[in-house]
Amino acid sequence: MRSTNTARPIVLTLFMLLAVAVKGHQAHAQSVETLTVAGGCFWCVESDFESVPGVLSAVSGYTGGNTKSPTYKQVTAGGTGHYEAVQIRFDPTMVTRKQLLSMFLRSVDPTDADGQFCDRGDSYRTAIFTSGADQTSVAKAAKSEAQSALGQTIVTPILPATAFYPAEAYHQDYYKGRKLVLTRFGPKRQSEAYKRYRKACGRDARVLQLWGMQRLSQRGINNGPEVMKWKRRGNTPRLFLLRTGRGDQKRASCTSFKSGITSAVPLRVTISAAARLACASACAIGNPRSRPDST
């Protein structure tokens, strides 16, 4: 009898702990949201968003068409109606849907209706997929703000979400894969092949040309200092205004970036790799938005 009485509190405690754990898991699951976008090559979109604080996962796949369970070969051949897309799962307490959409529109060329960069065809077009009036309203607001900031018509459509089909396993996390693949540059690791493809396709160069420093300001959500704006003499930037993680504003010149150093030495402010790259590129080529289109 004594052993039975002793066991009851222990069992009750275990059930209570289990109930708390289940409730916590359900609350976390309810807080996770999903955003699906198409931005050309899904390797690149996946790579861009998996590094964003608050993003839990990014899965490459196909959506928007009628063919069930399509293959990569079918989608790129045309006729399925599907886009190469990425489904992003995120924690809205860390990053909002509107912030992600703002980042997305500034990571692509939303003025191109026929593909993205070197990838042409229907499957490489941009799109935002939404479920319900609230998501559609947020998407429209983000698109309107981006169009106003860019000063050009954004042709990226906002479409009703349909079935999303994950792409083949070899497409997932391709940008950091270690398998050897045969490329036009010879045998390369997937990660190296991805870098060479992205550079050859002109993705980053075109985005920098189109969006300039706006591209940078979107990458720094709760993630350290980023570029707010620049002042220039003619077409060449002379001074960058930076915002630190503490909200302070600091200034830096082109000389802080040209040598590839990781900080603006006079300011003792560490600059993110993305900001450093864009500032160095801007210093070298001038304000991208002041130059004629290269495409």
C-alpha positions in Angstrom: 0.0 0.0 0.0 2.8 2.4 0.9 4.6 1.9 -2.4 1.4 2.6 -4.3 0.8 5.8 -2.4 4.4 6.8 -3.1 4.1 6.1 -6.8 1.0 8.2 -7.4 2.7 11.6 -6.8 5.6 10.6 -9.1 3.2 9.5 -11.9 1.2 12.7 -11.5 4.3 14.8 -11.7 5.4 13.0 -14.8 2.0 13.6 -16.5 2.1 17.3 -15.5 5.6 17.7 -17.0 4.5 15.9 -20.2 1.4 18.2 -20.5 3.6 21.3 -20.1 6.0 20.0 -22.8 3.2 19.3 -25.2 1.6 22.7 -24.6 4.9 24.4 -25.2 5.5 22.5 -28.4 2.0 23.4 -29.6 2.5 27.1 -28.8 5.8 27.1 -30.7 4.2 25.3 -33.7 1.4 27.9 -33.7 3.9 30.8 -33.8 5.7 29.5 -36.9 4.5 31.0 -40.2 5.2 30.1 -43.9 6.1 32.4 -46.8 6.4 31.1 -50.4 8.2 33.1 -53.0 9.7 32.6 -56.5 12.8 34.5 -57.3 14.5 32.7 -60.2 17.0 30.0 -59.2 15.8 28.5 -56.0 19.3 27.7 -54.8 20.0 31.4 -54.6 16.8 32.3 -52.8 17.3 29.5 -50.3 20.9 30.7 -49.7 19.7 34.3 -49.2 17.1 33.5 -46.7 18.5 30.7 -44.6 21.0 33.2 -43.1 18.2 35.6 -42.0 17.7 35.7 -38.2 14.2 34.3 -37.5 14.1 32.1 -40.5 13.8 28.4 -39.4 14.1 26.7 -42.8 14.0 27.3 -46.5 13.0 24.5 -48.9 13.4 24.6 -52.6 10.5 23.4 -54.7 7.8 24.0 -57.3 4.4 25.7 -57.1 1.9 27.6 -59.1 1.2 25.0 -61.8 -1.1 22.1 -62.5 1.2 19.2 -62.8 1.3 17.0 -59.7 4.6 16.1 -58.2 6.6 17.6 -61.0 10.3 16.9 -61.6 13.0 19.6 -62.2 13.3 18.4 -65.8 9.6 18.9 -66.4 9.4 22.3 -64.8 12.4 23.8 -66.6 11.2 22.3 -69.9 8.0 24.4 -69.6 4.4 23.6 -69.8 3.7 22.7 -66.2 2.9 26.2 -65.1 5.1 25.8 -62.1 7.6 28.3 -60.7 10.9 27.4 -59.1 10.0 28.6 -55.6 11.2 28.5 -52.0 9.0 27.9 -49.0 10.3 29.8 -45.9 9.3 28.9 -42.4 9.9 31.7 -39.9 9.3 32.9 -36.4 7.2 36.1 -36.6 8.4 37.2 -33.2 11.9 37.6 -34.7 11.2 38.7 -38.3 7.9 39.7 -39.8 6.3 38.7 -43.1 6.5 42.2 -44.3 10.2 42.4 -43.5 10.9 39.2 -45.4 8.9 40.4 -48.4 10.8 43.6 -48.4 14.0 41.7 -48.3 12.8 39.4 -51.1 11.9 42.1 -53.5 15.3 43.7 -53.0 17.1 40.5 -53.6 15.7 40.0 -57.1 15.0 42.0 -60.3 11.2 42.5 -59.9 11.1 44.6 -63.1 11.8 41.5 -65.2 8.7 39.6 -66.4 10.5 37.0 -68.4 12.9 35.3 -65.9 15.7 36.3 -63.6 19.2 37.3 -64.6 20.8 34.6 -66.9 17.9 32.2 -66.3 15.0 32.8 -68.8 11.6 31.2 -69.1 8.3 31.0 -67.2 9.7 28.8 -64.4 12.3 31.5 -63.5 9.8 34.4 -63.1 9.3 36.1 -59.7 6.1 35.7 -57.7 4.7 36.0 -54.2 2.2 33.4 -53.0 -0.4 34.2 -50.4 -3.1 32.5 -48.4 -6.0 34.7 -47.3 -6.8 38.4 -47.3 -4.3 39.3 -44.5 -1.3 37.8 -46.3 -2.4 39.4 -49.5 -2.7 42.8 -47.9 0.8 42.5 -46.4 2.2 41.5 -49.8 0.5 44.4 -51.6 1.9 46.9 -49.0 5.4 45.5 -49.4 5.2 45.6 -53.1 3.9 49.1 -53.2 6.6 50.4 -50.8 9.3 48.6 -52.9 8.0 50.1 -56.1 7.9 53.6 -54.7 11.5 53.2 -53.4 12.7 51.8 -56.7 10.9 54.3 -58.9 10.1 51.6 -61.5 7.2 49.3 -62.1 7.4 46.0 -60.2 5.9 43.2 -62.3 6.2 40.5 -59.6 2.6 39.1 -59.3 0.9 38.2 -56.0 -0.8 34.9 -56.5 -3.0 32.5 -54.5 -1.0 29.8 -52.8 -1.4 26.4 -54.3 0.2 23.0 -53.6 4.0 23.2 -53.0 6.1 20.3 -54.1 9.6 20.1 -52.6 12.3 19.7 -55.2 14.5 16.7 -55.5 16.9 16.0 -52.6 20.0 17.1 -54.5 18.6 20.6 -54.9 18.2 21.2 -51.1 21.0 23.1 -49.5 22.9 22.9 -52.8 24.7 26.1 -52.0 26.6 24.5 -49.2 26.8 20.9 -50.5 30.1 19.0 -50.6 29.4 16.5 -53.3 31.5 16.6 -56.5 29.6 17.7 -59.6 30.7 18.2 -63.2 30.5 21.8 -64.3 31.7 23.8 -67.3 34.5 24.8 -65.0 35.4 21.2 -64.4 34.7 19.0 -61.4 33.7 21.1 -58.4 32.1 20.8 -55.0 28.5 21.8 -55.0 29.2 24.9 -52.9 32.0 26.0 -55.3 29.9 25.3 -58.3 27.1 27.3 -56.8 29.3 30.3 -56.2 30.6 30.2 -59.8 27.2 29.8 -61.3 25.8 32.8 -59.2 28.6 35.0 -60.2 28.5 34.0 -63.9 24.7 34.6 -63.9 25.2 38.2 -62.8 22.6 38.0 -60.0 24.4 40.0 -57.4 25.8 42.5 -59.8 22.3 43.2 -61.3 20.7 43.5 -57.8 23.3 45.9 -56.7 22.9 47.9 -59.9 19.1 48.0 -59.5 18.8 48.5 -55.8 22.1 50.1 -54.6 22.3 50.5 -50.9 18.7 49.5 -50.3 19.8 46.0 -50.8 22.0 46.3 -47.8 19.6 47.9 -45.4 17.3 44.9 -45.8 19.9 42.4 -44.7 20.6 43.8 -41.3 17.5 43.0 -39.3 18.7 42.7 -35.7 22.0 41.6 -37.1 24.6 44.4 -36.5 25.5 47.5 -38.4 24.3 48.1 -41.9 24.4 50.9 -44.4 21.6 53.4 -44.2 22.6 55.7 -47.1 25.5 57.3 -48.9 26.6 60.7 -50.0 28.4 61.0 -53.3 30.4 63.3 -55.5 29.2 62.7 -59.1 28.7 58.9 -59.4 31.2 57.8 -56.8 30.2 57.3 -53.2 32.4 59.3 -50.8 30.8 58.8 -47.5 28.6 56.0 -46.0 26.2 56.5 -43.1 26.1 53.4 -41.0 23.7 52.3 -38.2 25.2 50.2 -35.5 23.5 47.4 -33.6 22.9 49.9 -30.7 21.1 52.3 -33.1 24.0 54.8 -33.2 24.9 56.4 -36.5 28.5 56.4 -37.7 30.3 57.6 -40.9 32.8 55.8 -43.0 34.6 56.6 -46.3 35.5 54.4 -49.2 39.0 54.0 -47.9 37.5 52.0 -45.1 36.4 49.3 -47.5 38.8 49.2 -50.5 41.4 47.1 -48.8 38.9 44.5 -47.8 39.3 45.0 -44.1 36.5 43.9 -41.8 35.9 47.1 -40.0 35.9 50.9 -40.5 39.0 51.5 -38.5 38.5 55.1 -37.5 35.0 54.3 -36.2 35.8 51.0 -34.5 32.5 49.7 -36.0 32.5 46.1 -37.4 30.7 45.9 -40.7 28.9 42.8 -41.9 30.3 40.8 -44.8 27.3 41.8 -47.0 27.7 45.5 -46.2 31.5 45.3 -46.7 31.1 43.7 -50.1 28.5 46.1 -51.4 30.4 49.2 -50.1 33.6 48.0 -51.7 31.8 47.3 -54.9 30.1 50.7 -54.8 33.4 52.4 -54.2 34.9 50.6 -57.2 32.1 51.1 -59.7 30.2 54.2 -58.5 26.5 54.3 -57.7 25.0 51.4 -59.6 21.6 53.1 -60.0 23.2 56.0 -61.8 24.5 53.8 -64.6 22.5 52.6 -67.6 21.0 49.1 -67.5 23.4 46.4 -68.5 20.6 44.0 -69.4 
